[in-house]
């Protein structure tokens, strides 16, 4: 693996995010697509993270049966009801068709948090990729990553995009993208970025398709908790919506996620903090970075 550049506060201050001044529309609109009937919280965590990192607006597209409850729980977000299967999974092709309007109005789209059916996720992702403008920011997480790994037509659509998508796999998902049964390793991150013509954030490493790499020096075992990956994906898509380039969004989002974990570990303990608590740590860290 190429020697990565260390992501530090000094580097991020020299690589500032787009100016957050102006209206909520100027700070970008995020669309999060996920949230099966049994896992709407994943989409909620991602949406909360995107707002905390400065996105102007967020819409959550989730299974119809849980949309009303999510709308009541998360009044800051718009909530869209998606067609679902009898088992409560988001119904891929039908859901994609219902999202044509919201997709066209989004500055950045996150697909994956809370999806729970591999075949439906593949159909959803394939159809949505054909709808997305080339300059719309895109983040894939969770079951959407499996669709990219297992369906060649999805991988081809990712490689053909004008703006690099950002993928946020955990170790297992990184191994899947490598088409291996084992857990992915840090040295695999640049290879996956090249293979899919994407920007990858995984295992504290960020890599782009052209071989550039960064390393986030912090990180804590407590981040290995349910929902933590949804927060990371939400941070990245929120920064994308603000107008950042994919590699900048990945580096900033991963650094913020890692630093939030370090602070909670100091305040709460090495394990036991919740993913939702990471979200509240983000604005102070952003303020310190200027």
C-alpha positions in Angstrom: 0.0 0.0 0.0 1.3 3.5 -0.7 2.5 5.4 2.3 -0.6 7.3 3.5 -0.7 10.9 4.5 -1.6 11.4 8.1 -4.9 13.2 8.7 -4.3 15.7 11.5 -6.2 18.9 12.6 -3.5 20.9 10.8 -4.1 19.1 7.5 -7.9 19.6 7.9 -7.5 23.3 8.7 -5.5 23.6 5.5 -8.3 21.7 3.6 -11.3 23.6 4.9 -14.9 22.6 4.2 -17.1 24.8 2.0 -18.4 27.9 3.8 -21.5 26.9 5.8 -22.9 30.4 5.6 -26.2 31.0 3.9 -29.5 29.2 3.7 -30.2 25.6 4.5 -30.6 25.1 0.7 -27.1 26.4 0.1 -25.7 23.9 2.6 -27.1 21.0 0.5 -29.9 18.4 0.6 -29.2 14.8 1.7 -31.3 11.8 0.7 -30.8 8.7 2.8 -32.3 5.5 1.3 -32.6 2.5 3.6 -34.5 1.7 6.7 -36.4 -1.7 6.4 -39.3 -2.2 8.8 -37.0 -3.9 11.3 -34.1 -1.4 11.0 -35.3 2.2 10.6 -32.9 3.4 13.2 -30.0 3.0 10.8 -31.4 5.6 8.4 -32.2 7.9 11.3 -28.7 7.8 12.7 -27.2 8.6 9.2 -29.6 11.5 8.8 -28.9 12.9 12.2 -25.2 12.7 11.5 -25.6 14.5 8.2 -27.4 17.4 9.9 -24.8 17.6 12.7 -22.0 17.9 10.2 -23.7 20.9 8.5 -26.0 19.7 5.7 -28.9 21.9 5.3 -31.8 19.5 4.8 -32.3 15.7 5.0 -34.9 13.3 3.7 -35.1 9.8 4.9 -36.7 7.2 2.5 -37.7 4.1 4.5 -40.2 1.3 4.4 -43.8 2.6 4.5 -44.8 0.8 7.7 -42.2 2.6 9.8 -42.3 6.0 8.0 -44.9 7.6 10.3 -43.1 6.7 13.5 -39.8 7.8 12.1 -41.3 11.2 11.1 -42.6 11.7 14.6 -39.3 10.7 16.2 -37.2 12.9 13.8 -39.1 16.1 13.2 -36.0 17.8 11.6 -36.2 15.4 8.6 -38.5 14.8 5.8 -39.6 11.2 5.7 -40.6 9.3 2.5 -42.6 6.1 2.6 -41.2 3.4 0.3 -43.0 0.3 -1.0 -42.0 -2.8 1.0 -42.2 -6.6 0.7 -44.5 -8.7 2.9 -41.4 -9.3 5.1 -40.8 -5.6 5.6 -37.8 -5.1 3.3 -37.7 -2.1 1.0 -39.0 -3.3 -2.4 -36.1 -2.4 -4.8 -37.5 -1.6 -8.2 -40.7 -0.1 -6.9 -38.9 2.0 -4.3 -36.4 3.3 -6.9 -39.3 4.4 -9.2 -41.0 6.3 -6.3 -37.7 8.2 -5.6 -37.3 9.8 -9.1 -38.3 13.2 -7.8 -36.4 13.2 -4.5 -33.2 11.8 -6.2 -33.3 14.7 -8.8 -33.5 17.3 -6.0 -30.7 15.9 -3.8 -27.1 17.2 -3.6 -25.9 13.9 -2.1 -27.5 10.5 -1.7 -26.6 7.7 0.8 -27.9 4.2 -0.1 -27.8 1.3 2.3 -28.3 2.0 6.0 -31.0 -0.4 7.3 -31.5 -2.3 4.0 -31.9 -6.0 4.8 -32.5 -7.9 1.6 -29.6 -8.5 -0.8 -31.6 -9.0 -4.0 -33.9 -6.1 -3.3 -30.9 -3.9 -2.5 -29.3 -4.8 -5.8 -32.4 -3.9 -7.7 -32.8 -0.6 -5.8 -29.2 0.4 -6.3 -29.1 -0.5 -10.0 -32.2 1.6 -10.8 -31.2 4.5 -8.6 -27.7 4.7 -10.2 -29.4 5.1 -13.6 -31.4 8.0 -12.2 -28.5 9.9 -10.5 -26.9 12.8 -12.2 -23.1 12.4 -12.6 -22.4 15.3 -10.3 -24.6 14.2 -7.5 -22.6 13.0 -4.5 -23.1 9.3 -3.7 -22.2 7.2 -0.6 -22.8 3.4 -0.4 -23.0 1.5 2.9 -24.1 -1.8 4.3 -26.3 -4.0 1.9 -25.6 -1.6 -1.0 -21.9 -2.6 -0.8 -22.9 -6.2 -1.2 -24.9 -5.3 -4.3 -21.8 -3.6 -5.7 -19.6 -6.6 -5.0 -22.0 -9.3 -6.3 -23.6 -7.7 -9.3 -21.2 -6.7 -12.1 -23.7 -4.3 -13.7 -23.8 -2.3 -10.5 -20.0 -2.2 -10.3 -19.9 -1.0 -13.9 -22.4 1.8 -13.1 -20.2 2.9 -10.2 -17.1 3.0 -12.4 -18.8 5.0 -15.1 -19.8 7.9 -12.7 -18.2 11.2 -13.3 -17.9 11.9 -9.6 -16.3 9.2 -7.5 -18.8 7.5 -5.1 -17.6 7.0 -1.5 -17.9 3.5 -0.1 -17.7 3.0 3.7 -17.2 -0.8 4.2 -16.4 -2.5 7.5 -13.8 -5.2 7.5 -16.3 -7.9 6.4 -17.7 -5.8 3.6 -14.2 -4.9 2.5 -13.5 -8.6 2.1 -16.7 -9.0 0.1 -15.6 -6.2 -2.2 -12.3 -8.0 -2.6 -14.4 -11.2 -3.5 -12.7 -13.0 -0.6 -14.2 -14.9 2.3 -11.8 -13.4 4.8 -12.0 -10.0 6.5 -10.5 -7.2 4.5 -7.2 -5.6 5.6 -5.9 -2.1 5.5 -3.7 -3.0 2.5 -6.8 -3.9 0.6 -8.3 -0.4 0.7 -6.4 1.1 -2.3 -7.0 -2.0 -4.4 -10.8 -1.8 -3.8 -10.7 1.9 -4.6 -9.0 1.2 -7.9 -11.3 -1.8 -8.7 -14.5 0.2 -8.3 -13.2 3.7 -9.3 -14.4 4.9 -6.0 -13.1 6.6 -2.8 -13.0 4.1 0.1 -13.1 4.8 3.8 -12.4 1.7 5.8 -10.3 0.6 8.8 -9.1 4.2 9.4 -7.8 4.4 5.8 -9.1 6.5 3.0 -8.0 5.8 -0.6 -9.0 7.1 -4.0 -9.1 5.4 -7.4 -5.9 7.2 -8.5 -3.8 5.8 -5.6 -3.8 8.6 -3.1 -4.2 7.4 0.5 -4.7 8.9 4.0 -4.6 7.5 7.4 -6.7 8.6 10.4 -4.5 8.1 13.4 -7.1 7.8 16.1 -9.9 5.3 16.6 -11.1 3.3 19.5 -12.5 -0.2 20.0 -15.7 1.3 21.3 -16.6 2.4 17.8 -17.3 -1.2 17.0 -20.9 -0.8 18.2 -24.3 -1.1 16.5 -25.0 1.9 14.3 -21.5 3.4 14.3 -21.1 2.7 10.6 -24.4 4.5 9.9 -23.1 7.5 11.7 -19.9 7.5 9.6 -21.8 7.2 6.3 -24.1 10.0 7.4 -21.1 12.3 8.2 -19.6 11.6 4.8 -22.8 12.2 2.9 -23.4 15.4 4.9 -20.0 16.8 4.0 -20.6 15.9 0.3 -23.9 17.7 0.3 -22.0 20.8 1.5 -20.0 20.7 -1.7 -16.8 18.9 -0.7 -15.0 16.6 -3.1 -15.3 12.8 -2.3 -11.8 12.4 -0.8 -12.3 15.5 1.4 -15.6 14.3 2.6 -14.2 10.8 3.4 -11.2 12.3 5.3 -13.3 14.8 7.2 -16.1 12.3 8.0 -13.7 9.6 9.1 -11.7 11.9 11.3 -14.8 13.4 12.9 -16.2 9.9 13.6 -12.9 8.7 15.1 -12.4 11.8 17.2 -16.0 11.5 18.5 -15.2 7.9 19.6 -12.1 9.0 21.4 -13.9 11.6 23.3 -16.7 9.3 24.4 -14.2 6.7 25.4 -12.6 9.2 27.8 -16.0 10.4 29.2 -18.0 7.2 29.3 -15.5 4.3 29.1 -13.8 2.1 26.6 -16.9 0.3 25.6 -20.6 0.9 26.2 -21.2 4.3 24.5 -24.0 4.4 21.9 -23.8 5.3 18.2 -26.4 8.1 18.8 -24.0 9.7 21.3 -21.3 10.0 18.6 -23.6 12.4 16.7 -23.7 14.9 19.5 -19.9 15.1 19.7 -19.6 16.3 16.1 -20.4 20.1 16.3 -17.8 20.8 19.0 -15.1 19.0 17.0 -16.1 20.9 13.9 -15.9 24.2 15.8 -12.4 23.4 17.1 -11.2 22.7 13.5 -12.6 26.0 12.4 
